[in-house]
Amino acid sequence: MFATLSDRLTDTFKNLRGKGRLSEADIDATAREIRIALLEADVALPVVKQFVGAVKERARGEEVSGALNPAQQVVKIVNEELVEILGGETRRLRYAKSGPTVIMLAGLQGAGKTTLAAKLALWLKGQDKTPLLVAADLQRPNAVNQLQVNGERVGVPVFAPEPGNGVGDPVQVARAALEEAKRTLHDVVIIDTAGRLGVDADLMQQAADIRDATQPDEVLFVVDAMIGQDAVTTAQAFLDGVGYDGVVLTKLDGDARGGAALSIRQITGKPVMFASAGEKMTDFDLFHPDRMASRILDMGDVLTLIEQAEKAFDSDQAMKAAEKLGTKGGFTLEDFLQQMQQVRKLGSMSKIMGMLPGMGQFRDQLENFDEREIDRIQAIIQSMTPAERDNPKIINGSRRARIANGSGRTVSDVNTLIDRFFEARKMMEQMARGGGMPGMPGMPGMPGAGGARKQKGKQKPAKGRRRSGNPAKAAAQKKAADKESAGANPFGQPGEEIDYEKAAAALDLPKDFSKYLK
């Protein structure tokens, strides 16, 4: 969603790199580019003015003029101001001290309230809560049925005494839901209310009546982040008509410019509490202002990636795989398949890679990444026998043809997968032992690096190499060349005192070599 804004800000900061001191003109030019970037992202004008003013004031201060790297200091200032606009600190749910916690969802029709209610219920289950969904949207056709289907998908019961489709009293349903939650010992009640195509008096009154009847601990305003400036207008109207405690942004994975997320908090004063960024029920989490600011500035969101990995990965299985990497040939295709399946639990590869710092420059490649390629790799591995997965070296020509037929791929695809697996395993094993990347040139002193091997023994002078016409210099050059060419001899140079134990160790003989000496 913030792709355009992120690209513009990144390009702006590139122009500051390498400058030891920022002039007044540099600050003005940077502020102008930031203003244009925010306006293009559909951020509200009052918010843009306030943001740019704060950045310019701080950029002219001592924290930039006295910094060793002014460009990085400006990025730091922009990041801090973005965090402030987005809310400063993460706002978490308030739970009732006694009885069930009541959460009421309000918003326009089409904002995604019914789907979000199920996502919130699933998230609460992950927080060791026992939520109950309440179908109080009795106007929209099939709204009750949709909530029941979504509730079944996430494994959360739905309280729906009325069929909906214009039949039933939503206020009475909400009131009865609290009694049902107490009777069945549910500690959180999520009320899905009706929406409209626009803000009208009937909607406001109905939402206010449900609020008065249930006295919710949290009223969350659900807003579609793709509707731009209208989101701010709607948010203010709901705040005046009903009142709410926090905002939930939906459809953050869309291609809109994202100005609503940057504007709502500043104009309404209410924090963004949750964000939904996908169609899956698991695409929902707390809104962290600092992490969102990092994403906008292409600094990645490694903390969220780590949290998701902790939820998805089996720690025991990961530990076993790490131990296998330390032994030569211990990591098998079966281990690789298990690791790949755990990574798939995190979501799409493009989404995972997008959380890494600096990946904004590869956005086009990530967007065009074919997620089905992982399914193809999985099909090839699953078409192998257990013995073939444990020892891929036994896979000969006939076996490769059988695997290709079983997976619906070509023999070339099978060959490519096996070859890449061997290369990757070799690299991972060497890195696990503390070595460098195999075959990487120009890294002298790094264990295992290609450059280190080349430095071990100097090359002989090339054939036809010029020698000095001075006999003394020519003799010195010859002596130096002979010394270089013999440098790999573990037994040293003629006339030198030899440490035979050290020399024998340098030969790196096989363990069973002693039988050849008998």
C-alpha positions as CSV (number, residue, x, y, z in Angstrom):
1,M,0.0,0.0,0.0
2,F,2.8,2.5,0.9
3,A,4.9,1.6,-2.2
4,T,4.6,5.0,-3.9
5,L,5.3,6.9,-0.6
6,S,8.2,4.6,0.3
7,D,9.8,5.0,-3.2
8,R,9.5,8.8,-3.1
9,L,11.0,9.1,0.4
10,T,13.8,6.6,-0.5
11,D,14.8,8.6,-3.6
12,T,14.7,11.9,-1.6
13,F,17.2,10.5,1.0
14,K,19.5,9.2,-1.7
15,N,20.1,12.8,-2.7
16,L,21.4,13.6,0.8
17,R,24.0,10.9,0.9
18,G,27.6,11.9,0.9
19,K,27.0,15.4,2.1
20,G,29.0,16.3,5.1
21,R,26.9,19.3,5.9
22,L,23.3,20.2,4.9
23,S,22.7,23.7,3.6
24,E,19.4,25.6,4.0
25,A,18.7,24.8,0.3
26,D,19.2,21.1,1.0
27,I,16.8,21.2,3.9
28,D,14.2,23.1,1.8
29,A,14.5,20.8,-1.1
30,T,14.2,17.7,1.1
31,A,11.1,19.2,2.8
32,R,9.5,20.0,-0.5
33,E,10.0,16.4,-1.8
34,I,8.6,15.0,1.5
35,R,5.6,17.3,1.1
36,I,5.0,16.1,-2.5
37,A,5.4,12.4,-1.4
38,L,2.8,12.8,1.4
39,L,0.3,14.6,-0.8
40,E,0.6,12.0,-3.6
41,A,-0.1,9.4,-0.9
42,D,-3.4,11.1,-0.2
43,V,-2.4,12.3,3.3
44,A,-4.7,15.0,4.6
45,L,-3.3,18.6,4.1
46,P,-3.3,19.6,7.8
47,V,-1.3,16.5,8.6
48,V,1.2,17.2,5.8
49,K,1.7,20.8,7.0
50,Q,2.3,19.7,10.5
51,F,4.6,16.8,9.6
52,V,6.8,18.9,7.2
53,G,7.0,21.8,9.6
54,A,8.2,19.5,12.4
55,V,10.8,17.9,10.1
56,K,12.2,21.2,8.9
57,E,12.4,22.6,12.4
58,R,14.4,19.7,13.6
59,A,16.5,19.5,10.5
60,R,17.7,23.0,11.1
61,G,18.6,22.2,14.7
62,E,21.8,21.1,16.3
63,E,21.0,17.4,16.1
64,V,21.6,17.6,12.3
65,S,24.2,20.3,12.1
66,G,26.4,18.6,14.7
67,A,25.9,15.1,13.3
68,L,28.7,13.1,11.7
69,N,26.2,11.9,9.0
70,P,23.5,14.5,8.5
71,A,21.7,12.4,5.9
72,Q,21.2,9.5,8.4
73,Q,20.1,12.0,11.0
74,V,17.4,13.4,8.7
75,V,16.1,9.8,8.0
76,K,16.0,9.3,11.8
77,I,14.0,12.5,12.2
78,V,11.5,11.5,9.5
79,N,11.2,8.1,11.1
80,E,10.5,9.5,14.5
81,E,7.9,12.0,13.1
82,L,6.2,9.2,11.2
83,V,6.0,7.1,14.4
84,E,4.4,10.1,16.1
85,I,1.8,10.6,13.4
86,L,0.9,6.9,13.4
87,G,0.2,7.0,17.2
88,G,3.6,6.8,18.9
89,E,3.0,3.7,21.0
90,T,1.2,0.4,20.3
91,R,-2.3,0.6,21.8
92,R,-3.5,-2.8,23.2
93,L,-7.0,-4.0,24.1
94,R,-8.4,-3.2,27.5
95,Y,-10.0,-6.2,29.1
96,A,-12.8,-6.1,31.6
97,K,-11.9,-6.7,35.2
98,S,-15.0,-8.8,35.8
99,G,-17.4,-10.5,33.4
100,P,-16.9,-10.8,29.6
101,T,-15.0,-8.1,27.7
102,V,-17.3,-6.6,25.1
103,I,-15.9,-5.4,21.8
104,M,-18.2,-3.6,19.4
105,L,-17.4,-3.2,15.7
106,A,-18.8,-0.2,13.8
107,G,-18.2,1.2,10.3
108,L,-19.5,1.5,6.7
109,Q,-20.8,-1.4,4.7
110,G,-18.1,-2.9,2.6
111,A,-15.3,-2.0,5.1
112,G,-15.0,-5.7,6.0
113,K,-16.4,-5.8,9.5
114,T,-17.9,-9.3,9.3
115,T,-14.6,-10.9,8.1
116,L,-12.6,-8.8,10.5
117,A,-14.8,-10.0,13.4
118,A,-13.7,-13.6,12.7
119,K,-10.0,-12.5,12.3
120,L,-10.2,-10.7,15.6
121,A,-11.8,-13.8,17.2
122,L,-9.0,-16.0,15.9
123,W,-6.3,-13.5,17.1
124,L,-7.9,-13.5,20.6
125,K,-7.9,-17.4,20.6
126,G,-4.1,-17.1,20.1
127,Q,-4.1,-14.8,23.2
128,D,-5.7,-17.7,25.3
129,K,-9.1,-16.1,25.2
130,T,-12.5,-17.7,24.6
131,P,-14.4,-15.3,22.3
132,L,-18.0,-15.4,21.2
133,L,-19.1,-13.8,17.9
134,V,-22.5,-12.0,17.9
135,A,-24.5,-11.6,14.7
136,A,-26.1,-8.2,15.2
137,D,-26.0,-7.1,11.6
138,L,-29.6,-8.1,10.7
139,Q,-30.0,-5.7,7.7
140,R,-27.5,-6.8,5.1
141,P,-28.5,-9.9,3.2
142,N,-26.7,-13.1,4.3
143,A,-24.7,-11.2,6.9
144,V,-25.7,-13.7,9.6
145,N,-24.8,-16.6,7.4
146,Q,-21.5,-15.1,6.5
147,L,-20.5,-14.6,10.1
148,Q,-21.5,-18.2,10.9
149,V,-19.3,-19.5,8.0
150,N,-16.4,-17.4,9.2
151,G,-16.9,-18.5,12.8
152,E,-16.8,-22.1,11.7
153,R,-13.5,-21.4,9.8
154,V,-11.8,-20.1,12.9
155,G,-13.4,-22.4,15.4
156,V,-15.3,-19.8,17.3
157,P,-19.1,-20.1,18.2
158,V,-21.6,-17.6,16.8
159,F,-24.6,-16.3,18.7
160,A,-27.3,-15.8,16.1
161,P,-30.8,-16.1,17.4
162,E,-32.3,-14.1,14.5
163,P,-32.1,-15.0,10.8
164,G,-31.3,-11.5,9.7
165,N,-32.2,-10.2,6.2
166,G,-34.2,-7.4,7.8
167,V,-35.7,-9.6,10.5
168,G,-35.0,-9.1,14.2
169,D,-33.9,-6.5,16.7
170,P,-30.1,-6.0,16.8
171,V,-30.2,-4.2,20.2
172,Q,-32.1,-7.2,21.8
173,V,-29.6,-9.6,20.1
174,A,-26.6,-7.8,21.5
175,R,-28.2,-7.6,25.0
176,A,-29.0,-11.4,24.9
177,A,-25.5,-12.2,23.8
178,L,-24.0,-10.9,27.1
179,E,-26.2,-13.3,29.1
180,E,-25.3,-16.1,26.7
181,A,-21.5,-15.3,27.2
182,K,-21.9,-15.4,31.0
183,R,-23.8,-18.7,30.8
184,T,-21.3,-20.4,28.5
185,L,-18.2,-18.8,30.2
186,H,-16.9,-16.9,27.2
187,D,-14.6,-14.1,28.3
188,V,-14.8,-11.9,25.2
189,V,-17.9,-10.9,23.2
190,I,-17.4,-9.5,19.7
191,I,-20.5,-7.7,18.3
192,D,-20.7,-7.4,14.5
193,T,-23.1,-4.4,13.8
194,A,-24.8,-3.3,10.6
195,G,-23.1,-0.9,8.1
196,R,-24.5,1.3,5.4
197,L,-23.3,2.7,2.1
198,G,-23.0,6.1,3.7
199,V,-23.2,7.9,7.0
200,D,-26.9,8.4,7.9
201,A,-29.0,9.0,11.0
202,D,-30.5,5.5,11.2
203,L,-27.1,3.9,11.3
204,M,-25.8,6.2,14.0
205,Q,-28.8,5.7,16.2
206,Q,-28.8,2.0,15.9
207,A,-25.0,1.8,16.7
208,A,-25.6,4.2,19.6
209,D,-28.4,2.1,21.0
210,I,-26.3,-1.1,20.9
211,R,-23.5,0.8,22.6
212,D,-25.8,2.0,25.4
213,A,-27.4,-1.5,25.8
214,T,-24.0,-3.4,26.1
215,Q,-21.7,-0.8,27.5
216,P,-18.7,-2.1,25.5
217,D,-15.2,-2.0,26.9
218,E,-13.9,-1.2,23.4
219,V,-15.7,0.3,20.4
220,L,-13.6,-0.2,17.3
221,F,-14.2,1.7,14.1
222,V,-13.5,-0.5,11.0
223,V,-12.3,1.5,8.0
224,D,-11.3,0.5,4.5
225,A,-7.8,2.0,4.1
226,M,-8.3,2.1,0.3
227,I,-10.9,4.9,0.3
228,G,-8.4,7.7,0.8
229,Q,-9.5,11.0,2.2
230,D,-13.2,9.9,2.6
231,A,-11.9,7.5,5.3
232,V,-11.0,10.6,7.4
233,T,-14.4,12.2,6.9
234,T,-16.3,9.0,7.8
235,A,-14.1,8.5,10.9
236,Q,-14.8,12.0,12.1
237,A,-18.6,11.5,11.5
238,F,-18.6,8.2,13.5
239,L,-16.6,9.8,16.3
240,D,-19.1,12.6,16.6
241,G,-22.2,10.4,16.2
242,V,-21.3,7.2,18.1
243,G,-17.8,7.6,19.5
244,Y,-15.1,4.9,19.5
245,D,-11.9,4.0,21.2
246,G,-9.7,2.8,18.4
247,V,-9.5,2.3,14.6
248,V,-9.0,-0.9,12.6
249,L,-7.6,-0.6,9.1
250,T,-8.6,-3.2,6.6
251,K,-7.2,-4.0,3.1
252,L,-3.7,-2.7,3.8
253,D,-2.5,-5.2,1.2
254,G,-4.3,-3.2,-1.6
255,D,-2.7,-0.9,-4.1
256,A,-4.2,2.3,-2.7
257,R,-1.8,5.1,-1.6
258,G,-2.4,4.7,2.1
259,G,-2.9,8.3,3.2
260,A,-5.8,7.3,5.4
261,A,-3.5,5.4,7.8
262,L,-1.4,8.5,8.2
263,S,-4.3,10.9,8.6
264,I,-6.9,9.2,10.9
265,R,-4.8,9.2,14.0
266,Q,-3.7,12.8,13.7
267,I,-7.2,14.2,12.9
268,T,-9.4,12.1,15.2
269,G,-6.9,11.6,18.0
270,K,-7.9,7.9,18.2
271,P,-5.2,5.3,17.8
272,V,-5.0,2.7,15.1
273,M,-5.1,-0.6,17.1
274,F,-5.3,-3.4,14.5
275,A,-4.4,-3.8,10.8
276,S,-5.7,-6.4,8.3
277,A,-3.4,-7.0,5.3
278,G,-4.7,-10.0,3.4
279,E,-7.6,-12.4,2.7
280,K,-6.5,-15.2,5.1
281,M,-7.9,-15.3,8.6
282,T,-4.4,-15.1,10.0
283,D,-3.6,-11.8,8.1
284,F,-4.4,-9.7,11.1
285,D,-2.3,-8.3,13.9
286,L,-1.7,-5.4,16.3
287,F,-0.8,-2.1,14.7
288,H,2.7,-1.1,15.7
289,P,3.5,2.6,14.7
290,D,7.2,2.1,14.8
291,R,7.2,-1.0,12.6
292,M,4.9,0.7,10.1
293,A,7.2,3.7,9.9
294,S,10.1,1.4,9.3
295,R,8.2,-0.3,6.4
296,I,7.4,3.1,4.8
297,L,11.1,4.1,4.9
298,D,12.2,0.7,3.5
299,M,13.9,-0.4,6.7
300,G,11.9,-3.6,6.9
301,D,9.9,-5.1,9.7
302,V,12.2,-7.7,11.2
303,L,10.4,-7.8,14.6
304,T,7.1,-8.8,13.1
305,L,8.9,-11.4,10.9
306,I,10.5,-12.9,14.0
307,E,7.2,-13.0,15.9
308,Q,5.5,-14.7,13.1
309,A,8.4,-17.2,12.8
310,E,8.2,-18.0,16.5
311,K,4.5,-18.8,16.1
312,A,4.9,-20.9,12.9
313,F,8.2,-22.8,13.5
314,D,8.6,-25.9,15.6
315,S,11.6,-25.0,17.8
316,D,12.6,-28.7,18.4
317,Q,12.5,-29.4,14.6
318,A,14.5,-26.3,13.8
319,M,17.1,-27.2,16.4
320,K,17.5,-30.7,14.9
321,A,17.9,-29.2,11.4
322,A,20.5,-26.8,12.8
323,E,22.4,-29.7,14.4
324,K,22.4,-31.6,11.1
325,L,23.9,-28.7,9.3
326,G,26.9,-29.0,11.5
327,T,27.7,-32.5,10.2
328,K,28.7,-33.2,6.6
329,G,25.8,-34.6,4.6
330,G,23.5,-34.6,7.6
331,F,21.0,-32.2,6.2
332,T,18.7,-34.1,3.8
333,L,15.9,-33.3,1.3
334,E,13.4,-34.5,3.9
335,D,14.8,-31.8,6.3
336,F,14.6,-29.3,3.5
337,L,11.0,-30.2,2.8
338,Q,10.0,-29.8,6.5
339,Q,11.8,-26.4,6.7
340,M,10.0,-25.2,3.5
341,Q,6.6,-26.3,4.8
342,Q,7.2,-24.3,8.0
343,V,8.2,-21.2,6.0
344,R,5.0,-21.5,4.0
345,K,3.1,-21.0,7.3
346,L,4.4,-17.5,7.5
347,G,2.5,-16.5,4.3
348,S,3.6,-15.7,0.8
349,M,7.3,-15.5,0.0
350,S,6.9,-12.0,-1.4
351,K,5.3,-10.9,1.9
352,I,8.1,-12.4,3.9
353,M,10.9,-10.9,1.8
354,G,9.1,-7.6,1.9
355,M,9.7,-7.4,5.6
356,L,13.5,-7.4,5.1
357,P,15.3,-4.1,5.1
358,G,16.1,-2.6,1.7
359,M,13.8,-4.9,-0.3
360,G,11.9,-2.0,-1.8
361,Q,14.4,-1.8,-4.7
362,F,13.3,-5.4,-5.6
363,R,9.6,-4.7,-5.4
364,D,8.9,-5.6,-9.0
365,Q,10.7,-8.9,-8.7
366,L,8.8,-9.7,-5.5
367,E,5.5,-8.9,-7.0
368,N,6.2,-11.1,-10.0
369,F,7.4,-14.0,-7.9
370,D,5.5,-17.2,-8.8
371,E,4.4,-18.7,-5.5
372,R,3.5,-21.9,-7.3
373,E,7.2,-22.6,-7.8
374,I,7.4,-23.7,-4.1
375,D,4.5,-26.1,-4.8
376,R,6.5,-27.5,-7.7
377,I,9.6,-28.1,-5.6
378,Q,7.5,-29.7,-2.9
379,A,5.9,-32.0,-5.5
380,I,9.3,-33.2,-6.8
381,I,10.6,-34.0,-3.3
382,Q,7.4,-35.8,-2.3
383,S,7.7,-37.9,-5.4
384,M,10.9,-39.4,-4.0
385,T,11.2,-42.4,-1.8
386,P,12.3,-41.9,1.8
387,A,15.7,-43.4,0.9
388,E,16.1,-40.9,-2.0
389,R,15.3,-38.0,0.3
390,D,17.8,-39.1,2.9
391,N,20.6,-39.8,0.3
392,P,20.0,-37.9,-3.0
393,K,23.3,-39.3,-4.4
394,I,21.6,-42.6,-5.2
395,I,19.2,-40.8,-7.6
396,N,20.3,-42.1,-11.0
397,G,18.9,-41.5,-14.4
398,S,16.0,-43.9,-14.2
399,R,15.1,-42.7,-10.7
400,R,15.1,-39.1,-12.0
401,A,12.7,-40.0,-14.8
402,R,10.4,-41.7,-12.4
403,I,10.4,-38.7,-10.0
404,A,9.7,-36.4,-12.9
405,N,6.7,-38.4,-14.0
406,G,5.4,-38.7,-10.5
407,S,5.6,-34.9,-9.9
408,G,4.4,-33.8,-13.3
409,R,7.7,-32.0,-14.0
410,T,10.6,-32.6,-16.4
411,V,13.8,-34.4,-15.7
412,S,15.6,-31.1,-16.2
413,D,13.6,-29.7,-13.3
414,V,14.5,-32.6,-11.1
415,N,18.2,-32.2,-12.0
416,T,18.1,-28.5,-11.3
417,L,16.5,-29.1,-7.8
418,I,19.1,-31.8,-6.8
419,D,22.1,-29.7,-8.1
420,R,20.9,-26.6,-6.2
421,F,20.2,-28.6,-3.1
422,F,23.8,-30.0,-3.0
423,E,25.2,-26.5,-3.6
424,A,23.0,-24.9,-0.9
425,R,23.8,-27.7,1.6
426,K,27.5,-27.3,1.0
427,M,27.3,-23.6,1.6
428,M,25.1,-23.9,4.7
429,E,27.4,-26.6,6.2
430,Q,30.4,-24.4,5.7
431,M,28.7,-21.4,7.2
432,A,27.5,-23.5,10.2
433,R,31.1,-24.5,10.9
434,G,32.1,-20.8,11.0
435,G,33.5,-20.7,7.4
436,G,32.8,-18.2,4.7
437,M,30.7,-18.5,1.6
438,P,32.4,-21.1,-0.7
439,G,33.6,-19.7,-4.0
440,M,33.4,-16.1,-2.9
441,P,36.4,-14.2,-4.4
442,G,38.4,-11.4,-2.8
443,M,37.9,-12.2,0.9
444,P,41.4,-12.8,2.2
445,G,41.6,-13.9,5.8
446,M,38.1,-15.3,5.8
447,P,38.0,-19.1,6.5
448,G,36.6,-21.0,3.7
449,A,36.5,-18.1,1.2
450,G,37.7,-18.6,-2.3
451,G,40.1,-15.8,-2.0
452,A,41.7,-17.4,1.1
453,R,42.6,-20.5,-0.9
454,K,44.2,-18.5,-3.6
455,Q,46.3,-16.7,-1.1
456,K,47.7,-19.9,0.4
457,G,50.2,-20.5,-2.4
458,K,51.4,-17.7,-4.7
459,Q,51.3,-18.4,-8.4
460,K,54.6,-18.9,-10.2
461,P,55.8,-16.1,-12.4
462,A,54.1,-16.3,-15.8
463,K,56.0,-17.7,-18.6
464,G,58.0,-15.0,-20.4
465,R,57.9,-12.7,-17.4
466,R,60.5,-10.0,-17.7
467,R,63.5,-10.0,-15.5
468,S,65.8,-7.2,-14.5
469,G,68.9,-6.6,-16.6
470,N,70.8,-6.1,-13.4
471,P,72.4,-9.5,-12.4
472,A,72.0,-8.8,-8.7
473,K,68.3,-7.9,-9.1
474,A,67.7,-10.8,-11.4
475,A,69.2,-13.2,-8.8
476,A,67.0,-11.7,-6.1
477,Q,63.9,-12.1,-8.3
478,K,64.7,-15.7,-9.1
479,K,65.3,-16.5,-5.4
480,A,62.0,-14.8,-4.5
481,A,60.2,-16.7,-7.3
482,D,61.6,-20.1,-6.1
483,K,60.6,-19.3,-2.6
484,E,57.0,-18.5,-3.7
485,S,56.7,-21.6,-5.8
486,A,57.9,-23.8,-2.9
487,G,55.6,-22.0,-0.4
488,A,53.1,-24.8,-0.4
489,N,55.8,-27.4,0.7
490,P,54.8,-28.3,4.3
491,F,58.4,-29.5,5.0
492,G,59.8,-25.9,4.5
493,Q,62.8,-24.7,2.5
494,P,66.2,-26.5,2.1
495,G,68.4,-25.7,5.1
496,E,65.6,-24.8,7.4
497,E,64.9,-26.6,10.7
498,I,61.9,-28.9,10.3
499,D,59.0,-29.4,12.7
500,Y,58.0,-32.9,11.5
501,E,54.8,-33.2,13.6
502,K,53.6,-29.8,12.3
503,A,54.5,-30.7,8.8
504,A,52.7,-34.1,8.9
505,A,49.6,-32.4,10.3
506,A,49.6,-30.0,7.4
507,L,49.5,-32.9,4.9
508,D,45.9,-33.6,6.0
509,L,46.2,-37.4,5.4
510,P,43.2,-39.7,5.5
511,K,42.4,-41.3,8.9
512,D,43.0,-44.8,7.6
513,F,46.3,-43.9,5.8
514,S,48.4,-45.8,8.4
515,K,47.5,-49.2,6.7
516,Y,49.5,-48.1,3.7
517,L,52.6,-47.6,5.8
518,K,52.8,-51.2,7.1
